[in-house]
Amino acid sequence: MLRRKQRLFAQILLCADLGTLGASWVGAILVRSKLLRPTLGPLLPSPTFEYDWVPWAAFAIWALSEYQFDLFDASVYNAPATIAKNLLKAHLMASLILMSLVYMSGPPAMSRFVVEFFIAASYVTLFAEKVGLTWLLRKIAMRRRARKFWQVLLVGNPDGMAAFHELLRQNPYWSAEVAGEISVTDSNEASADRDWLELLKRYVVDEVVVVCDQTSASTYSSLQSACQERGIVFRMLVELPRPAVGKYVVDDLGAGRYLVSLETVPQDILALTLKRAIDVLGSLVGLVICGLVYLWYRPRLAREAPGPTFFFQTRIGQNGRIFTCYKFRTMYLDAENQLEKIQQLSKKGAFFLKFEDDPRVFPSGKTLRRYHLDELPQFWNVLRGEMSLVGPRPVALRELVSWDRRHFRRLSMKPGITGLFQIYGHNAVDGFDDVVRLDCEYIDNWSLWLDFKIMAKTVGKVLRGDGM
């Protein structure tokens, strides 16, 4: 039921959004041709429609952006402020993508004013459409409840009934109305020889919802049979232990079998596919920059610290996968031999080998580290799928010896070239636990928008040269 209602809600919103975007596009053309052209005249280029692909691209881009920011989820529509906040994020991301496509398409065959006006107008019209639509759906739901369109009988424990009432409160677009409640305090009472058919005759109901914990779910089979005989919808709201992180997902396998999953890492296939696509495109650009830096860096390396250009280190990837991480070598060849000797100089301990003036790093290596250019070869790891542009901090094998059980959750996503730890910097943490906290915070709150923000801050950090 919930999934079907959510799907219907999303379909209504999608159709309304497409109509609103289409109206905004037509409005942008009319404003330019009917209002501006008579006034500005020859200052404007002649309007053509070689950009007629733009509205079709905009429809797809806006739909994906709104999906990414939960704008097809009914829970977002409980307050106009929440709608405005999520819509602004989606609108900014969609606008950047659309404007990039327009500017990369070559010299304008039509004034870009139309596209820019469309972007500005569509935010206002989309917000008005969503607020108006939610108001209308609430009114319809209230009218249906007043007419007792869909009556629900609750059966179970008081806590479960309260949870169902809260569910109805959070989803004001549902037209369900609670017609009655039958309190069952334990499983023995639920499995007693009740005449459920006689009890159901006392109520005018369309649906029976049993609210219980997972241990007593099987005791309501007689009530299920009674609902089948009467042709009444039977549902069961089962309470599972509340997880500290993650969420439960239920999949219908058919034949009365259901797979209940506790997902503690992102599982959104579309968003993760987009993340991988961004990784591939970003890694290709990064490898081009890596090649240019190599041409500059190689002769200096040969003069200051002869030896291999690249440094290879074994790292631990997603869920314990071992891979070789690539970096430009910035230290003298005997740096590893000096590791234990100088670990005591580190400000943060063995896991944070950061020094004001690390004697193992040669001059050109310090330049690379300052601008984080030593990490450019890691774009090869990203292209191979071993790393991501954004993710938790890559883990070295030596770190595992001091890990607690709670530290391993940071391995549940691919490590990233940049991430929350990298943009906050070594000075923002007091120890290894802070790094784990930042990595888990990234995993728990991951979204494409968070990745974009981290990448933008990383670019600023690199340009400022405030690296090691």
VOGU-3710 file (C-alpha; in Angstrom, 3 decimals, decimal comma):
1> mlrrkqrlfa> 0,000/0,000/0,000  2,639/2,514/1,079  4,784/1,924/-1,957  1,811/2,213/-4,293  0,670/5,440/-2,650  4,197/6,806/-2,828  4,458/5,820/-6,483  1,150/7,523/-7,293  2,242/10,658/-5,416  5,516/10,707/-7,369
11> qillcadlgt> 3,725/10,208/-10,697  1,358/13,110/-9,993  4,297/15,351/-9,077  6,284/14,325/-12,138  3,410/15,133/-14,501  2,823/18,467/-12,761  6,555/19,303/-12,916  6,779/18,550/-16,624  3,787/20,790/-17,298  5,278/23,565/-15,163
21> lgaswvgail> 8,686/23,345/-16,874  7,023/23,399/-20,284  5,000/26,475/-19,348  8,168/28,182/-18,034  9,967/27,497/-21,324  7,092/28,863/-23,401  6,901/31,861/-21,073  10,625/32,568/-21,544  10,203/32,574/-25,341  7,146/34,823/-25,144
31> vrskllrptl> 8,876/37,315/-22,818  11,781/37,582/-25,222  9,741/37,827/-28,423  6,737/39,825/-27,216  8,182/42,076/-24,516  11,922/42,511/-25,069  12,240/42,399/-28,839  9,816/45,280/-29,523  11,783/47,375/-26,999  15,389/46,381/-27,690
41> gpllpsptfe> 14,880/45,613/-31,378  18,147/45,107/-33,264  20,150/44,606/-30,066  18,774/41,084/-29,858  19,828/38,351/-32,294  17,167/36,879/-34,506  15,343/34,120/-32,654  15,733/30,635/-34,067  14,884/27,281/-32,604  18,108/25,348/-32,986
51> ydwvpwaafa> 18,027/25,114/-29,186  14,750/23,232/-29,219  16,590/20,300/-27,619  16,979/22,363/-24,432  13,480/21,861/-22,966  13,668/18,108/-23,539  17,055/17,973/-21,857  15,723/20,176/-19,049  12,815/17,786/-18,409  15,197/14,859/-17,897
61> iwalseyqfd> 17,767/16,845/-15,890  15,183/18,357/-13,539  13,462/15,009/-13,004  16,758/13,357/-12,036  17,782/16,259/-9,801  14,444/16,291/-7,982  14,664/12,536/-7,505  18,147/12,936/-6,042  16,888/15,465/-3,484  13,814/13,431/-2,463
71> lfdasvynap> 11,328/15,783/-4,110  9,182/12,815/-5,113  8,957/11,694/-1,475  5,716/12,683/0,282  7,508/13,269/3,615  9,293/16,319/2,150  5,968/18,079/1,542  4,943/18,625/5,159  6,265/22,208/5,241  6,826/24,874/2,524
81> atiaknllka> 10,277/25,648/3,977  11,398/22,048/3,402  10,055/22,154/-0,150  11,899/25,417/-0,850  15,179/24,106/0,602  15,214/20,807/-1,290  13,966/22,424/-4,492  16,719/25,061/-4,345  19,408/22,357/-4,111  17,890/20,384/-6,978
91> hlmaslilms> 17,424/23,537/-9,041  21,016/24,674/-8,609  22,408/21,307/-9,634  20,064/21,013/-12,640  20,800/24,606/-13,698  24,560/24,048/-13,637  24,227/20,921/-15,760  21,876/22,588/-18,263  23,972/25,742/-18,603  27,095/23,636/-19,096
101> lvymsgppam> 25,394/21,756/-21,930  24,214/24,998/-23,530  27,626/26,666/-23,386  29,411/23,556/-24,660  27,041/23,336/-27,620  28,894/26,109/-29,434  27,965/29,640/-30,551  24,383/30,473/-29,639  21,854/30,029/-32,398  19,302/31,644/-30,088
111> srfvveffia> 19,661/34,183/-27,344  20,701/32,490/-24,117  18,372/34,880/-22,373  15,604/32,340/-22,988  17,536/29,634/-21,125  18,521/31,973/-18,295  14,978/33,326/-17,911  13,653/29,767/-17,991  15,968/28,799/-15,125  14,946/31,778/-12,992
121> asyvtlfaek> 11,232/31,482/-13,730  11,043/27,722/-13,333  12,163/27,831/-9,697  9,340/30,217/-8,813  6,759/28,299/-10,821  7,907/24,892/-9,552  7,725/26,066/-5,944  4,250/27,532/-6,485  3,125/24,359/-8,262  4,366/22,074/-5,491
131> vgltwllrki> 2,853/24,144/-2,677  -0,434/24,435/-4,574  -0,529/20,749/-5,455  0,153/19,630/-1,884  -2,579/21,976/-0,622  -4,999/20,470/-3,148  -4,075/16,879/-2,244  -4,549/17,625/1,446  -7,973/19,073/0,772  -8,958/15,999/-1,229
141> amrrrarkfw> -7,695/13,690/1,543  -9,592/15,642/4,212  -12,818/15,442/2,181  -12,386/11,695/1,634  -11,765/11,142/5,345  -14,881/13,151/6,203  -16,875/10,900/3,869  -15,260/7,804/5,505  -13,940/6,756/2,128  -11,420/4,222/3,535
151> qvllvgnpdg> -11,893/2,830/7,046  -9,108/1,066/8,940  -9,378/-1,252/11,959  -6,234/-1,380/14,136  -5,391/-4,582/16,020  -2,384/-4,981/18,307  -0,471/-3,369/21,131  -0,939/0,284/22,153  2,601/1,300/21,188  2,137/-0,072/17,689
161> maafhellrq> -1,194/1,727/17,321  0,462/4,987/18,325  3,130/4,360/15,684  0,440/3,890/13,022  -1,312/7,117/14,049  2,054/8,891/13,732  2,422/7,378/10,257  -0,924/8,857/9,263  0,098/12,228/10,685  3,317/12,242/8,655
171> npywsaevag> 1,384/11,441/5,468  -1,593/13,818/5,391  -2,332/12,908/1,751  -3,596/9,472/2,720  -7,367/9,325/2,996  -7,383/6,475/5,544  -9,467/6,952/8,688  -9,139/4,775/11,824  -12,627/3,321/12,474  -11,729/1,342/15,587
181> eisvtdsnea> -9,021/-0,270/17,678  -8,773/-3,742/19,254  -6,038/-3,880/21,875  -4,041/-7,120/22,146  -1,444/-7,017/24,909  0,482/-10,249/24,178  0,826/-13,042/21,648  -1,164/-15,515/23,753  -4,190/-13,244/23,656  -3,761/-12,787/19,919
191> sadrdwlell> -3,639/-16,531/19,323  -6,601/-17,299/21,564  -9,720/-18,827/20,082  -11,277/-15,565/19,046  -14,131/-15,411/16,621  -12,541/-12,798/14,414  -15,395/-13,020/11,921  -17,875/-11,947/14,584  -15,575/-9,142/15,729  -15,219/-7,842/12,171
201> kryvvdevvv> -19,007/-7,699/11,808  -19,092/-4,962/14,456  -17,166/-2,561/12,232  -17,589/-1,053/8,802  -13,991/-1,360/7,629  -12,115/-1,692/4,360  -8,815/-2,706/5,874  -7,388/-4,371/8,993  -3,921/-3,379/10,133  -2,157/-5,516/12,728
211> vcdqtsasty> 0,582/-3,697/14,645  2,969/-5,988/16,510  6,608/-6,925/17,028  8,390/-9,529/14,933  8,003/-12,273/17,578  4,205/-12,282/17,510  3,592/-11,697/13,795  2,761/-15,362/13,124  0,001/-15,484/15,778  -2,483/-13,517/13,686
221> sslqsacqer> -3,061/-16,193/11,047  -6,684/-16,682/12,165  -7,367/-12,965/11,738  -5,764/-13,116/8,302  -8,084/-15,997/7,350  -11,123/-14,074/8,594  -10,148/-11,064/6,468  -9,765/-13,322/3,450  -13,264/-14,722/3,965  -14,745/-11,239/4,277
231> givfrmlvel> -12,746/-9,798/1,373  -11,116/-7,206/3,650  -7,545/-6,017/3,037  -5,182/-7,415/5,689  -1,938/-5,629/6,502  0,677/-6,055/9,181  2,901/-3,319/10,588  5,822/-5,199/12,151  8,191/-3,379/14,495  11,873/-4,323/14,246
241> prpavgkyvv> 14,705/-3,117/16,494  15,548/0,463/15,580  18,999/0,474/13,928  21,661/2,915/15,063  22,539/3,528/11,402  20,979/2,559/8,112  17,402/1,642/7,253  15,279/-1,433/6,626  14,136/-2,290/3,095  11,547/-4,976/2,296
251> ddlgagrylv> 11,469/-6,837/-1,034  8,540/-9,048/-2,060  9,943/-12,359/-3,340  6,531/-13,836/-4,042  4,795/-16,906/-2,572  4,485/-15,160/0,795  8,228/-14,628/1,165  9,726/-11,242/1,962  13,368/-10,240/2,208  13,984/-7,724/4,985
261> sletvpqdil> 17,319/-5,972/4,568  19,144/-3,578/6,876  21,040/-1,286/4,522  23,774/0,721/6,232  25,351/2,110/3,068  23,804/3,954/0,090  21,938/1,579/-2,251  20,307/4,050/-4,640  21,209/2,466/-7,990  20,546/5,572/-10,089
271> altlkraidv> 22,508/7,917/-7,817  25,415/5,468/-7,514  25,465/5,040/-11,298  25,677/8,814/-11,700  28,458/8,893/-9,103  30,391/6,306/-11,106  29,824/8,246/-14,344  31,172/11,392/-12,672  34,154/9,366/-11,431  34,963/8,165/-14,948
281> lgslvglvic> 34,682/11,630/-16,518  36,601/13,254/-13,663  39,365/10,653/-13,787  39,885/11,194/-17,523  40,292/14,931/-16,973  42,523/14,275/-13,958  44,792/11,932/-15,915  45,329/14,621/-18,568  46,401/17,048/-15,817  48,526/14,267/-14,308
291> glvylwyrpr> 50,366/13,888/-17,625  51,121/17,612/-17,802  52,416/17,653/-14,225  54,550/14,599/-15,001  56,322/16,465/-17,814  57,134/19,305/-15,402  57,982/17,142/-12,409  60,101/14,351/-13,881  63,255/16,422/-14,642  63,190/18,034/-11,182
301> lareapgptf> 62,780/14,642/-9,533  65,772/13,307/-11,458  67,926/16,179/-10,143  66,777/16,206/-6,515  66,053/12,549/-5,731  66,924/10,154/-8,578  64,721/7,100/-8,727  61,203/6,067/-9,714  58,638/8,776/-10,388  55,718/6,963/-8,838
311> ffqtrigqng> 55,214/5,651/-5,326  53,169/2,476/-4,879  51,435/1,606/-1,648  49,050/-1,203/-0,748  45,713/0,165/0,444  42,456/-1,349/1,635  39,412/-0,524/-0,460  35,680/-1,137/-0,213  34,792/-3,968/2,184  38,420/-5,100/2,535
321> riftcykfrt> 39,470/-5,247/-1,134  43,238/-4,826/-1,488  44,581/-2,571/-4,248  47,721/-0,675/-5,187  47,441/3,088/-4,732  49,506/5,328/-7,035  51,078/8,665/-6,132  53,947/10,825/-7,325  56,983/10,108/-5,189  57,743/13,126/-2,997
331> myldaenqle> 60,225/11,563/-0,545  63,768/10,270/-0,721  64,166/6,557/-1,444  64,972/5,675/2,182  61,844/7,358/3,561  60,197/4,085/4,635  63,309/3,090/6,616  63,066/6,340/8,574  59,363/5,893/9,353  59,603/4,367/12,846
341> kiqqlskkga> 62,467/6,655/13,754  60,522/9,876/13,138  56,942/8,818/14,014  57,446/10,443/17,390  57,731/13,813/15,647  54,192/13,559/14,282  51,687/16,025/15,731  48,818/13,555/15,743  50,444/10,194/16,301  51,394/7,284/14,072
351> fflkfeddpr> 48,306/7,560/11,866  48,921/11,249/11,103  52,428/11,598/9,805  52,304/15,379/9,447  55,318/17,545/10,166  56,091/21,209/9,768  59,266/20,250/7,899  59,409/16,545/7,103  63,084/15,770/6,399  62,105/12,896/4,110
361> vfpsgktlrr> 60,472/15,215/1,529  62,667/16,860/-1,100  61,983/20,476/-2,284  59,921/19,775/-5,424  58,000/17,148/-3,484  56,998/19,805/-0,983  55,571/21,875/-3,845  53,523/18,931/-5,051  52,237/18,223/-1,542  51,315/21,829/-0,942
371> yhldelpqfw> 48,960/21,769/-3,925  48,002/18,069/-3,497  49,434/17,345/-6,940  51,187/14,236/-5,637  47,771/12,540/-5,581  47,058/13,038/-9,301  48,069/9,438/-10,237  45,209/8,230/-8,041  42,895/9,179/-10,893  44,084/5,897/-12,420
381> nvlrgemslv> 42,691/4,104/-9,346  39,420/5,971/-9,860  39,223/4,959/-13,519  39,846/1,321/-12,537  36,997/1,498/-10,024  39,199/0,970/-6,954  38,624/4,502/-5,667  36,157/7,337/-6,154  36,661/11,062/-6,573  34,994/11,551/-3,179
391> gprpvalrel> 34,879/9,058/-0,346  36,371/8,028/2,996  40,090/8,429/3,554  42,123/5,577/1,957  43,334/3,088/4,557  46,909/1,816/4,795  47,548/-1,742/5,984  49,559/-0,571/8,994  46,497/1,154/10,435  44,556/-2,087/10,969
401> vswdrrhfrr> 46,655/-3,205/13,932  45,029/-0,633/16,235  41,475/-0,693/14,867  38,421/-1,358/17,019  35,259/-3,018/15,691  33,582/0,361/15,202  36,355/1,503/12,849  35,635/-1,051/10,101  32,433/0,626/8,937  34,499/3,242/7,124
411> lsmkpgitgl> 35,442/0,509/4,624  31,831/0,160/3,448  32,295/2,685/0,592  35,091/3,178/-1,911  37,896/5,398/-0,607  38,142/8,804/-2,239  40,860/11,106/-3,500  39,118/13,750/-1,423  36,549/13,694/1,356  35,459/15,334/4,565
421> fqiyghnavd> 38,779/14,595/6,271  40,784/15,964/3,372  38,894/19,270/3,155  38,870/19,848/6,904  42,597/19,179/7,117  44,812/17,563/9,710  44,488/20,513/12,070  40,727/19,976/12,411  41,067/16,544/14,057  42,606/15,477/17,336
431> gfddvvrldc> 43,089/11,798/16,608  42,166/8,771/14,574  38,669/8,591/16,065  37,887/11,989/14,509  38,870/10,681/11,079  36,589/7,664/11,537  33,784/9,985/12,656  34,174/12,127/9,522  34,275/9,078/7,245  31,149/7,577/8,838
441> eyidnwslwl> 29,424/10,968/8,664  30,093/11,000/4,923  28,715/7,453/4,504  25,577/8,143/6,560  24,783/11,417/4,759  26,004/10,620/1,268  24,368/12,282/-1,724  25,546/13,617/-5,057  25,039/17,114/-3,657  27,456/16,346/-0,806
451> dfkimaktvg> 29,998/15,087/-3,345  29,662/18,305/-5,373  30,177/20,440/-2,252  33,271/18,465/-1,223  34,752/18,688/-4,734  34,122/22,450/-4,854  35,844/22,931/-1,484  38,707/20,700/-2,621  39,302/22,871/-5,694  39,469/25,931/-3,453
461> kvlrgdgm> 41,867/24,180/-1,105  44,161/23,177/-3,977  44,159/26,680/-5,489  45,029/28,204/-2,105  47,889/25,758/-1,725  47,132/25,010/1,922  48,157/21,377/1,756  50,686/19,650/3,925
//
